[in-house]
Amino acid sequence: MKTPRPQSVQHPSRESADRATDGELVDTLVSREQITQRLAQLSDELTAHYQAAEVTLLVVLTGALVFVADLIRRLELPLRIAVAQVSSYPGRSTRSQGPTVTLPGPADLTGRRVLVADDILDSGATLAAIRQRIDKADPAEVRTCVLLRKRRADGPPLVQADHVGFDIPDVFVVGYGLDHNNLYRNLPDIHALRLGEGEEMP
């Protein structure tokens, strides 16, 4: 079975970006219809890989909640669900301060096939830190699945994801679980957000 490539999303139009004020949504980068279609493809990819094996799905809080809630209802696999708490953007910051990772105990990971689900692959620091911690628990297998992967101008991320929903431009995005200062998570589409004065990209 040929695995579909991640869908590529174009940069927001300059006209939309110029019209937007600070803190305003610029463009819809990924629509709810595109998300629904890609989730069906991702679930097929995962089902084909695991072949009915039991999987421990490690959900990275809080951004991946909406993504995972929709994805797991499509997976016809025996699933255990665990959560990882990661803090990289404290308070109103848009620049990563480096990930602080809290994982389940080794008993939940040792000898298991672990699938890490996250909202976005940016620098790769978060996934790299999670992988390093999981490896210490001696799992049978670790794979990663992200909804979004940024095309960064400064080069590829520290680690790659095994399953990717969409490749997006290097812009700050919100919606469908992703936030800025804990707002916008409930938007059904994924939008670019124009940052305010003094705010910087991570």
KAVEN-V854789 format. One record per backbone hydrogen bond with DSSP energy under -1.0 kcal/mol. CO is the residue of the C=O (numbers start at 0). NH is the residue of the N-H. Records with the same first field share a line. If there is no record, write none. Layout:
CO: NH + NH
This chain:
6: 166
12: 16
13: 17
14: 18
15: 19
20: 23
23: 193
26: 191
29: 189
30: 34
31: 35
32: 36
33: 37
34: 38
35: 39
36: 40
37: 41
38: 42
39: 43
40: 44
41: 45
42: 46
43: 47
44: 48
45: 49
46: 50
49: 52
54: 79
55: 114
56: 81
57: 116
58: 83
59: 63
61: 64
63: 67
64: 68
65: 69
66: 70
67: 71
70: 73
74: 76
77: 54
79: 56
81: 58
83: 60
84: 101
86: 99
87: 96
89: 92
99: 86
101: 84
104: 107
105: 108 + 109
108: 111
111: 139 + 140
112: 55
113: 142
114: 57
115: 144
116: 59
117: 146
118: 147
120: 149
122: 157
123: 127
124: 128
125: 129
126: 130
127: 131
128: 132
129: 133
130: 134
133: 136
134: 137
137: 110
140: 113
142: 115
143: 162
144: 117
145: 164
146: 165
147: 120
148: 167
149: 151
151: 154
162: 145
164: 6
165: 148
166: 8
167: 150
168: 170
171: 192
173: 190
174: 177
177: 174
179: 182
182: 179
183: 186
184: 176
186: 175
189: 28 + 29
190: 173
191: 25
193: 22
195: 198
